[in-house]
Amino acid sequence: MLLPLIDLCCLKFIRAFGLMMQLAEESRLIMMLISCTMAVAFIVNVCSGRTIFQDLCNAVGNRRLETNLAMQPSPITILVSNIIKRDLKMPLQWTYYDDLPMATVLKNNGSTVIMRIYTANNFMPQLSGANLLGRYHFVEAIFKWGSLKSEHSIDNYHCCLELQALHRCAQLENNLEYLTLSYLFELSCVKNEHLMQVTDQLKWISQPGSSMELPPFHLGSLLQPFGSDYFSYEGTYDNGDVVLPTTWLISRNISVVNWRQLGEFEALYGWNGNRNCKNCREQQALGNRNVYLNI
C-alpha cells in the first residue's frame, strides 16, 4: 500500500518539475526564479552542513578545554624550595612594547579592569625567545586585587595587586596557545608612577560595563620587560568573561603600590551593585605540575 503511494508522489513530482522546466524555457523570468530558488537551497544546505561541522568541532574543543582547565587550575602559591631550575637558551625577547599604540582602552567588565590596545597587526607587542615555540602577541591586561590577597603568592607571601597580561600564539599547528605575564605589587607609602597611567583614570569607569580611552603611553612602561629569572607553570587565566588554559610567566621583581592607588581599584562596582573590594580567585593545589625557575 505504501510503495504505490510513493511511486505516485514521485511521478507527480517529475511531471511538475518537467512542466516548470518547460515554462522556464519559454520565460526568462521563471528561469531566474528557479535558478535563485535552487541557489538559495544550495546555500542553506551548505550553511547547515558547515554549522553542524562547527558545532561538532566546538563540542570536541570544549570537552578538551574543560579537561585542560580541570587538570591545571590557578592560582597557586610558589614554594621556592620545590621549584625546578631551568636554563634558557636565550632570554625572553620583547618586541614593539616601546611603540605607542593608536589607542588604549580601559574597561570595567563587572569582574575586573581590562586594558586593550589598538594598533596595526604587524606592530602588535609580542614575546618570543626563551623556550617559547612561537611569537605570542599581546591580547589584553587585567588586574586582580584585594588587601594582602594577590592571586599568586611566593612562599605564601601575598601582595595586594597583580597585573596579568594575556598573549596568544596562532603559529602552533593553527591552534591558539596562550601565555600570561604576571606582576605582583606590594603595599607601600610610595606611589607607583607607571601605574598612575591606569589608577588615575579608574574613577571614570566605576560602573560595570563602562569604558574609556586612556591618554597614550607605551605598554613597556607598565609591563616591565624581563629576560630571565622568572617562574613558570601551566595554569588558567580568568578575566571574568572567559577562562583559558595558559602558561604563566611570573616576574620575581615585586613592584609597589600605595593605599590610594589600591583604593581606586576597590572603589569600582561589580554587576551585583556592590563595590568590588577584591576579585582574586582562591588558590589551588599544584598537584602533579611543576613550577620552573627560568635562569
C-alpha positions in Angstrom: 0.0 0.0 0.0 2.8 2.4 0.9 5.0 1.7 -2.2 2.4 2.6 -4.8 1.7 5.9 -2.9 5.5 6.7 -3.0 5.6 5.9 -6.7 2.6 8.1 -7.4 4.2 11.0 -5.5 7.5 10.6 -7.4 5.6 10.6 -10.7 3.7 13.7 -9.9 6.9 15.5 -8.8 8.7 14.5 -12.0 5.8 15.8 -14.1 5.6 19.0 -12.1 9.4 19.6 -12.4 9.2 18.9 -16.2 6.4 21.4 -16.6 8.4 24.0 -14.6 11.5 23.5 -16.9 9.3 23.8 -20.0 7.9 27.1 -18.7 11.4 28.2 -17.8 12.5 27.7 -21.4 9.7 30.0 -22.5 10.1 32.7 -19.9 13.4 34.3 -18.7 11.7 35.5 -15.5 10.7 32.0 -14.5 14.2 30.7 -15.3 15.6 33.4 -13.0 13.2 32.4 -10.2 14.1 28.7 -10.5 17.8 29.5 -10.5 17.6 31.7 -7.5 15.5 29.1 -5.6 18.0 26.4 -6.3 20.9 28.6 -5.3 19.2 29.5 -2.0 18.6 25.8 -1.3 22.2 25.0 -2.1 23.5 27.8 0.2 21.1 26.7 3.0 22.3 23.1 2.7 26.0 24.2 2.7 25.5 26.5 5.7 23.6 23.8 7.6 26.4 21.3 7.0 29.0 23.9 8.0 27.1 24.8 11.1 26.8 21.1 12.1 30.5 20.7 11.5 31.4 23.8 13.5 29.1 22.6 16.4 30.8 19.2 16.4 34.3 20.8 16.4 33.2 23.2 19.2 31.9 20.4 21.2 35.1 18.4 20.9 37.1 21.6 21.6 35.0 22.4 24.6 35.5 19.0 26.1 39.2 19.2 25.6 39.3 22.7 27.1 37.3 21.6 30.1 39.7 18.7 30.7 42.7 21.1 30.5 41.2 23.6 32.8 40.3 20.9 35.4 43.9 19.5 35.3 45.7 22.8 35.7 43.8 25.2 38.0 45.1 28.6 39.0 46.3 30.5 41.0 48.9 28.7 43.2 51.5 29.5 45.8 55.0 29.1 44.6 57.2 27.3 47.0 60.8 28.2 46.2 62.1 25.0 47.9 60.2 22.9 45.3 60.9 24.7 42.1 63.0 23.2 39.3 65.7 25.4 37.8 65.8 25.5 34.0 68.5 27.1 31.9 67.3 29.3 29.0 69.0 29.0 25.6 68.2 32.7 25.1 66.4 35.5 27.1 62.8 36.4 26.6 62.5 38.8 23.7 60.1 41.8 23.8 59.1 43.5 20.5 57.1 46.7 20.0 56.4 47.2 23.7 58.0 50.7 23.4 55.8 51.8 20.5 52.8 54.0 21.1 49.6 52.2 20.1 46.9 54.0 18.2 44.5 53.7 21.2 44.4 52.2 24.6 41.0 51.4 26.1 40.2 50.6 29.8 37.0 48.8 30.7 35.2 47.7 33.9 33.6 44.4 32.9 32.0 43.9 36.3 34.7 41.5 37.4 37.9 43.2 36.8 39.6 46.0 34.8 40.6 45.1 31.3 43.1 47.1 29.3 43.3 46.5 25.5 45.3 48.4 22.9 44.6 49.0 19.2 47.4 49.2 16.7 48.4 47.7 13.3 48.6 43.9 13.4 52.3 43.9 12.3 53.2 46.3 15.2 51.3 44.4 18.0 53.6 43.9 21.0 54.8 40.3 21.1 57.0 37.9 23.1 59.5 35.4 21.6 62.8 33.7 22.5 63.5 31.8 25.8 61.9 28.4 25.4 58.8 29.6 23.5 57.9 27.8 20.3 56.5 30.9 18.5 55.6 34.5 18.8 53.0 35.4 21.4 51.0 38.6 20.6 49.5 40.8 23.3 45.8 40.4 23.8 44.8 42.3 27.0 45.9 43.1 30.5 43.8 42.7 33.6 44.1 43.5 37.3 43.4 41.3 40.4 43.3 43.0 43.8 42.5 42.7 47.5 44.1 43.8 50.7 47.1 41.4 51.2 45.4 38.9 48.8 47.1 38.7 45.4 46.2 35.6 43.3 49.7 34.2 43.1 52.0 34.2 46.1 55.6 33.2 46.7 56.3 31.1 49.8 52.8 32.2 51.0 53.8 35.8 50.8 50.7 37.6 49.4 50.8 41.0 47.7 47.7 43.3 47.3 47.6 43.7 43.5 48.5 41.6 40.5 48.8 42.7 36.8 48.2 39.9 34.4 48.9 40.3 30.6 47.4 37.7 28.3 49.2 36.8 25.0 48.4 34.3 22.3 50.2 32.4 19.5 48.4 31.1 16.4 51.6 29.6 14.8 51.4 26.2 16.6 49.6 23.9 14.1 46.8 26.5 13.7 45.9 26.2 17.4 45.8 29.1 19.7 48.2 28.8 22.6 48.1 31.2 25.5 50.8 32.8 27.7 50.2 35.2 30.6 52.7 37.5 32.3 52.2 38.2 36.0 53.5 41.1 38.0 53.0 41.4 41.8 52.6 44.7 43.7 53.0 45.1 47.5 51.7 48.0 49.6 54.0 50.9 50.2 53.8 54.6 51.1 55.4 55.3 47.7 53.1 55.9 44.7 53.8 53.8 41.6 54.4 56.4 38.9 53.9 54.0 36.0 50.7 52.6 37.5 49.3 56.1 37.7 48.6 55.9 34.0 45.8 53.5 34.9 44.8 54.3 38.5 44.2 58.0 37.9 41.6 57.1 35.3 39.7 54.4 37.2 37.1 56.9 38.6 35.7 57.3 35.1 34.8 53.6 34.8 33.4 53.0 38.3 30.3 51.4 36.9 30.3 47.9 35.3 30.2 48.0 31.5 31.8 51.4 31.3 35.0 52.1 29.4 37.2 55.0 28.3 40.2 55.7 26.2 43.4 56.3 28.1 46.0 59.0 27.4 48.7 57.4 25.1 51.6 55.5 26.7 53.7 52.7 25.5 52.9 49.3 27.0 56.5 48.7 28.1 56.2 51.4 30.8 53.6 49.3 32.5 54.8 45.7 31.7 58.4 45.9 32.8 60.4 43.6 30.5 62.4 40.7 31.9 64.6 38.3 30.0 65.1 35.6 32.6 64.8 34.9 36.4 61.1 34.3 36.3 58.8 31.5 37.4 56.6 29.5 35.0 53.9 26.8 35.3 50.8 25.6 33.4 47.6 27.1 34.8 44.5 29.0 33.9 43.6 32.6 33.1 40.3 34.2 34.1 39.1 37.7 33.2 35.5 37.2 34.4 34.2 36.6 30.9 36.4 33.7 29.8 38.7 31.0 31.3 41.6 29.8 29.2 44.5 27.3 29.7 47.7 29.3 29.8 51.4 29.2 30.6 52.2 31.6 33.4 55.4 33.6 33.4 55.6 35.3 36.8 58.2 38.0 37.4 60.3 37.7 40.6 60.6 41.5 40.7 57.8 42.8 43.1 56.7 46.4 42.5 54.9 48.8 44.9 51.5 50.4 45.0 50.2 52.8 47.7 46.9 52.7 49.6 45.3 55.4 47.5 46.0 53.6 44.2 44.8 50.3 45.6 41.7 52.1 46.8 40.9 53.2 43.3 40.5 49.6 42.3 38.5 48.7 45.4 36.1 51.6 44.6 34.9 50.0 41.4 31.4 48.5 41.2 30.6 45.0 40.1 27.5 43.6 38.4 25.9 42.9 41.8 25.8 46.6 42.5 28.4 46.4 45.3 31.9 47.7 45.4 34.4 45.1 44.1 36.7 45.2 47.1 38.5 42.0 46.0 38.4 39.9 42.9 41.1 37.3 43.4 40.5 33.7 42.9 41.1 31.2 45.7 44.5 29.4 45.5 44.5 25.8 44.1 46.7 22.8 44.7 49.7 22.3 42.4 49.1 18.6 42.0 51.4 16.8 39.6 52.5 20.0 37.9 56.0 21.5 38.1 57.0 25.1 38.8 60.2 26.2 37.0 62.7 29.0 37.7 64.0 30.1 34.3 67.5 31.4 34.5 
